[in-house]
Amino acid sequence: MTGPGALLVVGDVVTDVVAIHPEPLAPATDTAASIRTLPGGAGANAACWAARTGTAEVRLLARVGAESARWHERALVDAGVRPRLVVDAQEPTGTVVALVGKDAERTFLTDSGASLRLCPADWNPSLLDGAAHLHLSGYLFFADSSRELAVVALRAARTRGVQVSVDPASAGFLAVLGPQRFLDAVAGVDVLLPNEDEARLLAGLPEPTGAARAAAELSRRVPLVVVTRGAAGALIAERGRVTAEVEAEPVVAVDSTGAGDAFTGGFLAARLEGADPAEAARAGCRAAALAVTRPGGRP
């Protein structure tokens, strides 16, 4: 096999309904907005950005509903991803309503639908054939069946010597699950990719605490921690200390939906091509900068 090994992403495919409203929401009446229905999902978005920015083969395992399976599969194939989509017989594809304000920040309303019904029966060891890296979407850890699947995939990757990364995905869901329970479930991963809020929560530090301290604390448990900080860029911690800080690319943001997923995809693609953590973080920042200039979370 020539070139970098494949990237396998196990995660979520959802349908995004993105509503960009320049004015504040008006309770009990209408608020003008630009509304688009787009393919999304943290795992799927990261896979698409990795396929766009790197040379490695990118695979995706996810679960969708029958009503939109073909649409999602075509969108992934067109993005250069090799999807293995399990069609759920009971639940529709997950749906996320993203409310995006004038500042480009978003608030999510999430119906996970079929996405968190991934289960160990959906796993096939052949998915790791030729793979150099496994990435797990953090959303998998917030439901029993998908968490079991994530643990199966993690163990299979470790047995084969395949590197593993996890994006914690949601501070809100992390708080409900419990930070320690999450950290126990991801024990053995090589790379953790939280945002600032997720990093502080997982490190057990109060909100005013800087991201650098949280990253340093987490890197005592995970070999490489990369904390995304939006317009402030990203920082990298290893062995209990911050080893690099990377600036964000300056852009005019329209919609921050999927910016972290874009960073993850760009970062992982660069790592597979041999980039060091700081170089890979710069690639991630470039992808994230492009992502926020357009609606939705995909390239």
C-alpha positions as CSV (number, residue, x, y, z in Angstrom):
1,M,0.0,0.0,0.0
2,T,1.4,3.4,-1.0
3,G,0.7,6.8,0.6
4,P,-0.8,7.3,4.0
5,G,-3.1,4.7,5.5
6,A,-6.8,5.2,5.6
7,L,-8.8,7.2,8.1
8,L,-11.8,5.5,9.6
9,V,-14.4,7.8,11.2
10,V,-17.1,6.3,13.3
11,G,-19.8,8.8,14.1
12,D,-23.0,10.5,13.2
13,V,-24.7,11.5,10.1
14,V,-27.6,14.0,10.6
15,T,-29.7,16.4,8.6
16,D,-28.9,20.0,9.5
17,V,-31.6,22.6,9.3
18,V,-29.5,25.9,9.5
19,A,-31.5,29.1,10.2
20,I,-29.3,32.2,10.0
21,H,-31.2,35.2,11.6
22,P,-29.5,38.6,11.5
23,E,-31.9,40.0,14.1
24,P,-32.5,38.6,17.6
25,L,-35.3,35.9,17.9
26,A,-38.6,37.6,18.4
27,P,-40.6,35.5,21.0
28,A,-44.2,34.5,20.0
29,T,-44.0,35.9,16.5
30,D,-41.9,35.7,13.2
31,T,-38.2,36.3,12.8
32,A,-36.9,36.6,9.3
33,A,-34.1,34.1,8.5
34,S,-32.3,32.3,5.7
35,I,-33.0,28.6,6.2
36,R,-31.2,25.7,4.5
37,T,-31.5,21.9,4.8
38,L,-28.0,20.4,4.5
39,P,-26.2,17.1,5.3
40,G,-24.3,17.3,8.5
41,G,-23.2,15.4,11.6
42,A,-20.0,15.8,13.5
43,G,-18.5,12.5,12.3
44,A,-19.6,13.0,8.7
45,N,-18.5,16.6,8.6
46,A,-15.0,15.7,9.9
47,A,-14.7,12.9,7.3
48,C,-15.7,15.2,4.5
49,W,-13.1,17.8,5.5
50,A,-10.4,15.2,5.9
51,A,-11.2,13.9,2.4
52,R,-11.1,17.5,1.0
53,T,-7.8,18.5,2.6
54,G,-5.8,15.3,2.6
55,T,-4.7,12.4,0.3
56,A,-5.7,9.5,2.5
57,E,-8.7,7.3,1.9
58,V,-11.5,8.3,4.3
59,R,-14.2,5.8,5.5
60,L,-17.2,6.5,7.6
61,L,-19.4,4.2,9.7
62,A,-22.7,5.7,10.7
63,R,-26.4,4.9,11.1
64,V,-29.2,6.7,9.2
65,G,-33.0,6.4,8.6
66,A,-34.4,5.0,5.5
67,E,-36.1,8.2,4.5
68,S,-32.8,10.0,3.7
69,A,-30.2,7.2,3.4
70,R,-29.7,7.7,-0.4
71,W,-29.4,11.4,-0.1
72,H,-26.8,11.2,2.6
73,E,-24.8,8.5,0.9
74,R,-24.6,10.5,-2.3
75,A,-23.5,13.6,-0.4
76,L,-20.7,11.6,1.3
77,V,-19.6,9.9,-1.9
78,D,-19.5,13.3,-3.8
79,A,-17.3,14.6,-1.0
80,G,-14.8,11.8,-1.5
81,V,-15.8,9.7,1.5
82,R,-16.4,5.9,1.4
83,P,-19.5,5.5,3.5
84,R,-20.9,2.5,5.3
85,L,-24.3,3.6,6.3
86,V,-26.4,1.2,8.4
87,V,-30.1,1.9,7.6
88,D,-32.2,1.9,10.8
89,A,-35.6,0.2,10.5
90,Q,-37.2,2.2,13.3
91,E,-35.8,5.7,13.7
92,P,-35.3,8.5,11.1
93,T,-32.0,10.1,10.5
94,G,-31.0,12.5,13.3
95,T,-31.9,16.1,12.8
96,V,-30.2,19.2,14.2
97,V,-31.7,22.7,14.0
98,A,-28.9,25.3,14.2
99,L,-30.0,28.8,15.1
100,V,-27.2,31.1,13.9
101,G,-27.2,34.7,15.1
102,K,-25.6,37.9,13.8
103,D,-22.3,37.0,15.5
104,A,-22.2,33.7,13.6
105,E,-22.5,31.7,16.9
106,R,-25.0,28.9,16.9
107,T,-27.4,27.2,19.2
108,F,-28.4,23.6,18.5
109,L,-31.7,21.8,18.9
110,T,-30.8,18.1,18.6
111,D,-32.8,15.0,17.8
112,S,-30.3,12.2,17.5
113,G,-32.7,9.8,15.8
114,A,-30.9,6.8,14.3
115,S,-27.4,8.2,14.8
116,L,-26.9,7.1,18.4
117,R,-28.5,3.7,17.6
118,L,-25.2,2.4,16.2
119,C,-24.4,-0.8,18.1
120,P,-21.6,-3.5,18.2
121,A,-23.5,-5.5,15.6
122,D,-22.8,-2.7,13.1
123,W,-19.1,-3.2,13.6
124,N,-16.9,-5.2,11.2
125,P,-13.2,-5.6,11.8
126,S,-12.5,-5.3,8.1
127,L,-13.3,-1.5,8.4
128,L,-9.8,-1.2,9.9
129,D,-8.0,-3.0,7.1
130,G,-5.4,-0.7,5.8
131,A,-6.4,2.0,8.3
132,A,-3.8,4.1,10.0
133,H,-6.1,6.1,12.2
134,L,-9.6,5.7,13.9
135,H,-11.5,8.8,14.8
136,L,-14.5,8.5,17.1
137,S,-17.2,11.2,17.3
138,G,-17.9,12.1,21.0
139,Y,-21.6,11.9,20.4
140,L,-21.2,8.1,20.3
141,F,-20.5,8.1,24.0
142,F,-23.8,9.7,25.0
143,A,-26.0,6.7,24.4
144,D,-25.6,3.1,25.7
145,S,-25.6,1.2,22.3
146,S,-23.4,3.6,20.4
147,R,-21.0,3.9,23.4
148,E,-20.6,0.1,23.4
149,L,-19.9,0.3,19.6
150,A,-17.3,3.0,20.3
151,V,-15.5,0.9,22.9
152,V,-15.5,-2.2,20.5
153,A,-14.0,0.0,17.8
154,L,-11.4,1.5,20.2
155,R,-10.3,-1.9,21.4
156,A,-10.0,-3.3,17.9
157,A,-7.9,-0.3,16.8
158,R,-5.6,-0.7,19.9
159,T,-5.1,-4.4,19.1
160,R,-4.0,-3.5,15.6
161,G,-1.8,-0.6,16.7
162,V,-4.0,1.9,15.0
163,Q,-4.0,5.4,16.5
164,V,-7.3,6.7,17.9
165,S,-8.7,10.2,18.4
166,V,-11.9,11.5,20.0
167,D,-13.7,14.8,19.7
168,P,-15.8,15.2,22.9
169,A,-18.5,16.9,20.8
170,S,-20.8,18.6,23.3
171,A,-20.2,20.3,26.7
172,G,-23.9,20.0,27.4
173,F,-24.1,16.3,26.8
174,L,-20.8,15.8,28.6
175,A,-22.2,17.4,31.7
176,V,-25.2,15.0,31.6
177,L,-23.1,11.9,31.1
178,G,-20.4,13.0,33.6
179,P,-16.8,13.9,32.7
180,Q,-15.3,11.0,34.6
181,R,-17.5,8.5,32.9
182,F,-16.5,9.9,29.5
183,L,-12.8,9.8,30.4
184,D,-13.1,6.2,31.6
185,A,-14.8,5.3,28.3
186,V,-12.1,6.9,26.1
187,A,-9.2,5.5,28.2
188,G,-6.4,4.5,25.8
189,V,-7.0,7.1,23.0
190,D,-4.0,8.9,21.6
191,V,-5.5,12.2,20.7
192,L,-8.3,14.3,22.4
193,L,-9.8,17.2,20.5
194,P,-12.0,19.3,22.8
195,N,-13.0,22.9,22.6
196,E,-12.4,25.2,25.5
197,D,-15.6,24.5,27.4
198,E,-15.2,20.7,26.9
199,A,-11.6,20.9,28.0
200,R,-12.4,22.7,31.3
201,L,-15.3,20.4,32.0
202,L,-13.2,17.2,31.5
203,A,-10.3,18.6,33.5
204,G,-12.6,19.4,36.4
205,L,-11.7,23.1,36.4
206,P,-13.9,26.1,37.0
207,E,-15.1,28.2,34.1
208,P,-12.7,31.2,34.4
209,T,-9.8,28.8,34.2
210,G,-7.7,29.2,31.0
211,A,-7.8,26.6,28.3
212,A,-4.0,26.2,28.6
213,R,-4.3,24.8,32.2
214,A,-7.1,22.5,31.2
215,A,-5.2,21.2,28.2
216,A,-2.1,20.6,30.3
217,E,-4.1,18.7,32.9
218,L,-5.8,16.5,30.3
219,S,-2.5,15.7,28.6
220,R,-1.5,13.9,31.7
221,R,-4.2,11.3,30.8
222,V,-4.1,11.5,26.9
223,P,-0.7,11.7,25.1
224,L,-1.8,14.6,22.7
225,V,-4.5,17.1,23.6
226,V,-5.5,19.8,21.0
227,V,-7.9,22.4,22.3
228,T,-9.8,24.5,19.7
229,R,-10.5,28.1,20.7
230,G,-12.5,29.5,17.8
231,A,-11.1,32.9,16.7
232,A,-8.2,32.4,19.2
233,G,-6.9,29.4,17.3
234,A,-5.8,26.2,19.0
235,L,-3.3,25.0,21.5
236,I,-1.5,21.8,21.9
237,A,-0.5,20.0,25.1
238,E,1.7,17.0,25.7
239,R,2.9,15.3,28.9
240,G,1.4,17.9,31.2
241,R,2.4,21.1,29.5
242,V,1.4,23.3,26.5
243,T,3.9,22.7,23.7
244,A,2.5,25.0,21.0
245,E,-0.1,27.7,20.2
246,V,-1.5,28.2,16.7
247,E,-3.3,31.3,15.5
248,A,-6.6,31.1,13.7
249,E,-6.9,32.3,10.1
250,P,-8.6,35.7,10.0
251,V,-12.0,35.6,8.1
252,V,-15.4,37.1,8.2
253,A,-17.6,34.4,9.9
254,V,-21.1,33.7,8.6
255,D,-21.9,30.4,10.4
256,S,-19.7,28.6,12.9
257,T,-21.7,25.4,12.5
258,G,-19.1,22.6,12.0
259,A,-16.0,24.7,12.5
260,G,-14.7,22.2,15.1
261,D,-15.5,19.3,12.7
262,A,-13.6,21.1,9.9
263,F,-10.6,21.6,12.3
264,T,-10.7,17.9,13.2
265,G,-10.8,16.8,9.5
266,G,-8.0,19.1,8.5
267,F,-5.9,18.2,11.5
268,L,-6.3,14.4,11.0
269,A,-5.6,14.6,7.3
270,A,-2.4,16.5,7.9
271,R,-1.3,14.0,10.7
272,L,-1.8,11.1,8.3
273,E,0.6,12.8,5.9
274,G,3.3,13.1,8.5
275,A,2.7,16.6,9.9
276,D,3.7,17.3,13.5
277,P,1.0,18.5,15.9
278,A,1.6,22.2,15.3
279,E,1.6,21.9,11.5
280,A,-1.5,19.7,11.7
281,A,-3.2,22.3,13.9
282,R,-2.5,25.0,11.4
283,A,-4.1,22.8,8.7
284,G,-7.1,22.4,11.0
285,C,-7.3,26.2,11.5
286,R,-7.3,26.7,7.7
287,A,-10.1,24.2,7.3
288,A,-12.1,25.8,10.1
289,A,-11.6,29.3,8.7
290,L,-13.1,28.2,5.4
291,A,-16.0,26.4,7.1
292,V,-17.2,29.5,8.9
293,T,-17.5,31.5,5.7
294,R,-20.5,29.5,4.5
295,P,-23.7,28.0,5.9
296,G,-23.5,24.4,7.2
297,G,-20.7,22.2,8.4
298,R,-19.4,20.6,5.2
299,P,-16.9,21.7,2.6
